[in-house]
């Protein structure tokens, strides 16, 4: 049987076991496994060394080795070449068809990065320049002929409503033309003229033809641009609480759809180091990215079956806030507190009415060019030997760079040594001398990210919502709440939280007792649950102002956690970035770190990730170049990922899922039925793919015929009707549901499954009904009922519910369904400026009190220090000086 590139099936399975991202085997485990296979008589079991030799050969054939790097600060680390990752994705028939190369304009929801404005900020020459059709390449700024024989010059390739178009010049007119209308490219048009030249009338406005970028690839090769956001953060290499700091870099191909990028399969490891900082590692990534501008990646496109070249661009730098401040050369928590603009100032300025009010608005934007100039000024200031001058610039501008700080320390030391040897040396001469010395030193002098084409670290660091919101605002509000609770109140809140109806929330099972017991050690998933449910359970436990804060945190959900943005122009400023897939990927890194030999962690971890990438490429039908031909694995190897669910799960691959949309058309069932026997069922699949159980409130019964008869529906549903209120709930500010009054309408409806649109979260109005923890349930342990019971909330009625607009699941669908009057944000204060001025006044008083307390403590400390001070006395007999301590009187 053919299992190429493996010698046999057993070797393939062993390679899979050795490269499972979350189930790593140590060398001893693997040797024991080989021993076990031999003991039970399995044939063709390789030795440990022979198996490693097979893996090395596979790496040479269809894998890649990490690149050894040395930073400007002398640190050694290894990098997995991002060019190899992109090459594998292009050569993968499962991935290549999903890669998008062009920005898109759409009137509908914004759900992909290429539909937003970031790609449109790039110059047309920095995006994919050509469109390939029937083996012909149509480049921008080159004349082309349409089917109707019109000559045009495409300026930009852009998708409009899913169809590729080109913005073109037709004589003196600019038009949008479908890509399908292009017929002859530049070379074919030139060939049609006798002298092989185009007779232009106005040469001054004609771009250079053919497009110079054609020279980067072969005659019949395509040229594409791929965006690779690079994520960086400090991560512990241990699973224990002992912190083992590593700086990690990951990347993803953002030309792929967002749904794919939420799978671990599409996260690519770049580098890690316990020594090199992120700017040091990013400097190597910059070299690789810049190299592709003149030397594109040579790829085989598995979708078009054509060779192509790929240019890399870095459009953004997702990370948490401290990391992004470092990447933007920002000082962090200083007077100028924003990495993107110059908002802020001195304490006096921020305490003033106008200064405090300005903190809530965008200031003058920073830029990479401005940051570079400020860093140059800091280097010049360091050449004078006066550290305070450097600190003054950093405080005034909020600009401080890790790489530049390294050189500032060296320059300050050299300047002081030079002045010590020659005190009369003039400042200008000293600066000139040190400038010449600095220019002659190898390595980066400032943040390497400031020199990447198309990237501005001060603007292209999108806000990361995991740390900013869940581990930031929500965590602080949770602490504010639980720190004031008595033990009895803690038990009451725990009972209420555990009684939450989780239908329509898409949260893991709530473990309220655990969350309260370990209330100071919760993680992101707990805070996401609290943000969606907490507001319903805190009545009688908080003050009115604290309740408003908790409610406001829940309302952040509607603004931030959205998979689609409907009104881009209106809500552009609220766009945030989710990096949770990178945070999840840290678990894979830790397994690699734990099982490395810890002598060369950067190399070992990079090699392990390269081995995992090589395995995924082989199993997912990827191509590789071997002896001048593009090869792929044998059919048996390619089928295993498609057919084996266990391997799919452990490799992080989510296969395409087909949904039968025949049962998803919306209509009301009014026909007569013939079957008399109907069976109760558990759930029904809604249009959104939700499994809606009949216990959610409205859905009471799901019936199917015991004996199928032609003409009968497969299922009918009994729906309990609830009426949506025209006013919001007075406390929760959410839509309310109530049972219809008798005589107004039928309480129950009979419908077909296709009437079910989606599942929503509703919570009982316990505050109105006065529900108490009067019920109880049996505690289960080890899958068995115990004799213990715990209290649960017993609802006093079944008529009044609240639509949970804090829920994340189906939030967009719910907003579209409900009237705008029930979902639009309500301002807490009509006069925002006056409210900020009042806060500024209170802030000034608070800060003044703090300063007085600090000054008093400082005076008290000085008094204590001088209570006993040294007094110099003369010992007359010994004629020597004696130091004695005499109390201060």
Secondary structure, 3 states (H helix, E strand, C coil): CCCCCCCCHHHHHHHHHHCCCCCCCCHHHHHHHHHHHHHCCCCCCCCHHHHHHHHHHHHHHHCCCCEEEECCCCCEEEECCHHHHHHHHHCECCCHHHCCCCEEECCCCECCHHHCCCHHHCCHHHCCCEEEECCEEEECCCEEEECCCCEEEEEEEEEECCEEEEEEEECCEEEEEEHHHEEECHHHHHHCCCCCCCCCCCHHHCCCCCCHHHHHCCCCCEEEEEECCEEEEEEECCCCCCCCEEEEEEECCCCCCHHHHCCHHHCEEEEEECCCCHHHHHHHHHHHHHHHHHCCEEEEECCCCEEEEEEEECCCCCCCHHHHHHHCCECCCCCCCCCCECCCCCHHHHHCHHHHHHCCCCCCECCHHHHHHHHHHHHHHHCCCCHHHHHHHHHHHCECCHHHHHHHHHHHHHHHHHHHHCCCCCHHHHHHHHHHHHHCCCCCCCCHHHHCCCCCCCCCCCCEHHHHHHHHHHHHHHHHHHCCCCHHHHHHHHHHHHCCCCCCCCCCCCCHHHHHHCCCCCCHHHHHHHHHHHHHCCCCCCCHHHHHHHHHHHHHHHHHCCCCECCHHHHHHHCCECCHHHHHHHHHHHHHHHCCCCCCHHHHHHHHHHHHHHHHHHHCCEEEEECCEEEECCHHHHHHHHHCHHHHHHHCCCCCCCCCHHHCCCCCCCCCCCCCCEEECCEEECCCCCEEEHHHCCEEEEEEECCCCCCCCCCEEEEECEEEEEEECCCCCCEEEEECCCCCCCCEEEECHHHCCCCCCEEECHHHHCCEEEEEEEEEECCEEEEEEEEEEECCCCCEEEECCCCCCCHHHHHHHCCHHHCCCCCCCCCHHHHHHHHHHHHHHHHHHHHHHHHHHHHHHHHHHCCEEEEEEEECCCCEEEEEEEECC
